[in-house]
Amino acid sequence: PTQDNAGAVRFYVQAAKQGHRDAQFELAICHAEGRGEVKDDAEAVWLYTQAAEQGHAHAQLSLGQSFVWGTGVAKHFGEEVRLYRQAAAQGLAPAVFGIASLHYLGLGTLVARNRAESARLWRQAADQSHALSQCKLARCCMLGDGAAHDLADAAR
């Protein structure tokens, strides 16, 4: 089988115009990566926004990442946090990881530094087999940093 990115994009465009959030998200990825389309970060952000406003967790996360890196939009950490929280509230493990990491470091007035909350959230994502969360949680357990010093739990 051969890939037909341009053909796929045509179908995504049709569905996205009808407001289908999954199509908006997939079309945003095509624009972000230049698959079947000219790479267009601003268009990707617009499409991520359309899908995110309809509650698409992956679009919320991707849009949040756009605000972190300033890809297709001006950097805005407040928007990053808001969008990560929306996606995390739906249980999306990478977003939960992101919020946990922000709590670990603290982000001024946007996110309080709270190591116990970081460990709790990393455990939530780790329970979904999110590997980086598992590593962070193991470190917390080994060092007693935000979680009880528990080598057996760290080894799990």
C-alpha positions as CSV (number, residue, x, y, z in Angstrom):
1,P,0.0,0.0,0.0
2,T,1.1,3.5,-0.8
3,Q,0.5,6.6,1.3
4,D,-1.8,9.2,-0.1
5,N,-1.4,12.2,2.2
6,A,-3.0,14.6,-0.2
7,G,-6.0,12.3,-0.6
8,A,-6.3,11.9,3.2
9,V,-6.1,15.7,3.6
10,R,-9.0,16.2,1.2
11,F,-11.2,14.0,3.3
12,Y,-10.0,15.7,6.5
13,V,-10.8,19.1,5.0
14,Q,-14.3,18.0,4.1
15,A,-15.0,16.6,7.6
16,A,-13.2,19.5,9.4
17,K,-15.5,22.0,7.5
18,Q,-18.4,20.2,9.0
19,G,-17.0,20.8,12.5
20,H,-15.8,17.2,13.1
21,R,-13.3,17.6,15.9
22,D,-11.2,14.5,15.1
23,A,-10.8,15.7,11.5
24,Q,-9.8,19.2,12.7
25,F,-7.2,17.6,15.0
26,E,-5.8,15.3,12.3
27,L,-5.8,18.2,9.7
28,A,-3.9,20.3,12.3
29,I,-1.3,17.6,12.5
30,C,-1.0,17.6,8.7
31,H,-0.4,21.3,8.7
32,A,2.0,21.2,11.7
33,E,4.1,18.4,10.0
34,G,3.6,19.4,6.4
35,R,2.0,16.1,5.5
36,G,0.0,16.4,2.3
37,E,-0.1,20.2,2.9
38,V,2.4,23.0,3.0
39,K,3.6,23.3,6.6
40,D,1.6,26.0,8.2
41,D,1.9,26.4,11.9
42,A,-0.7,29.2,12.2
43,E,-3.3,27.1,10.4
44,A,-2.4,24.2,12.7
45,V,-3.1,26.4,15.7
46,W,-6.4,27.5,14.3
47,L,-7.5,23.9,13.7
48,Y,-6.2,22.8,17.1
49,T,-8.2,25.6,18.7
50,Q,-11.4,24.5,16.8
51,A,-11.0,20.9,18.1
52,A,-9.9,22.0,21.6
53,E,-13.0,24.2,22.0
54,Q,-15.1,21.0,21.3
55,G,-13.2,19.2,24.2
56,H,-10.7,17.2,22.1
57,A,-8.1,16.3,24.8
58,H,-5.2,15.7,22.3
59,A,-6.0,19.0,20.6
60,Q,-5.9,20.8,24.0
61,L,-2.5,19.3,24.7
62,S,-1.1,20.1,21.2
63,L,-2.4,23.7,21.4
64,G,-0.9,24.0,24.9
65,Q,2.4,22.8,23.5
66,S,2.1,25.4,20.7
67,F,1.8,28.1,23.4
68,V,4.9,26.7,25.2
69,W,7.1,26.8,22.1
70,G,5.5,29.7,20.4
71,T,4.8,27.6,17.3
72,G,2.2,29.4,15.2
73,V,1.2,31.6,18.1
74,A,2.9,33.8,20.7
75,K,4.3,32.1,23.8
76,H,1.8,32.3,26.6
77,F,2.3,30.1,29.7
78,G,-1.1,31.0,31.1
79,E,-2.8,29.4,28.1
80,E,-0.5,26.4,28.2
81,V,-1.5,25.8,31.8
82,R,-5.2,26.3,31.1
83,L,-5.1,23.9,28.1
84,Y,-3.0,21.3,29.9
85,R,-5.5,21.3,32.8
86,Q,-8.4,20.8,30.4
87,A,-6.7,17.8,28.8
88,A,-5.6,16.5,32.2
89,A,-9.1,16.7,33.5
90,Q,-10.0,14.2,30.8
91,G,-7.3,11.9,32.1
92,L,-4.9,12.3,29.2
93,A,-1.6,11.0,30.6
94,P,0.8,13.3,28.8
95,A,-1.2,16.3,30.0
96,V,-1.3,15.0,33.6
97,F,2.5,14.5,33.3
98,G,2.8,18.2,32.2
99,I,0.8,19.6,35.0
100,A,2.7,17.4,37.5
101,S,6.0,18.7,36.1
102,L,4.8,22.3,36.4
103,H,3.9,21.6,40.1
104,Y,7.3,20.1,40.7
105,L,9.1,23.2,39.4
106,G,6.5,25.8,40.2
107,L,5.6,28.4,37.6
108,G,5.3,31.7,39.5
109,T,1.7,32.6,40.2
110,L,0.3,30.3,37.6
111,V,1.2,27.0,39.3
112,A,2.3,26.7,42.9
113,R,5.4,24.5,43.6
114,N,4.0,21.5,45.3
115,R,6.0,18.3,45.3
116,A,3.3,16.2,46.9
117,E,0.8,17.2,44.1
118,S,3.5,16.4,41.5
119,A,3.9,12.9,42.9
120,R,0.1,12.3,43.1
121,L,-0.3,13.4,39.5
122,W,2.7,11.4,38.3
123,R,1.2,8.3,40.0
124,Q,-2.1,9.0,38.1
125,A,-0.3,9.1,34.8
126,A,2.0,6.2,35.7
127,D,-1.0,4.1,36.4
128,Q,-1.8,4.6,32.7
129,S,1.6,3.2,31.7
130,H,3.1,6.7,31.0
131,A,6.8,5.8,31.1
132,L,8.2,9.2,31.9
133,S,5.7,9.6,34.8
134,Q,6.8,6.2,36.1
135,C,10.4,7.3,36.1
136,K,9.6,10.6,37.8
137,L,7.4,8.8,40.4
138,A,10.2,6.3,41.1
139,R,12.6,9.1,41.7
140,C,10.1,10.7,44.1
141,C,9.7,7.4,46.0
142,M,13.4,6.7,46.2
143,L,14.3,10.2,47.5
144,G,11.2,10.8,49.5
145,D,10.6,13.9,47.4
146,G,6.9,14.6,47.4
147,A,6.1,11.0,48.2
148,A,7.0,8.7,51.1
149,H,10.4,7.2,50.9
150,D,9.5,3.8,49.6
151,L,12.0,1.7,47.7
152,A,9.5,-1.1,47.1
153,D,7.1,1.4,45.5
154,A,9.9,2.9,43.5
155,A,10.9,-0.5,42.1
156,R,7.3,-1.2,40.8
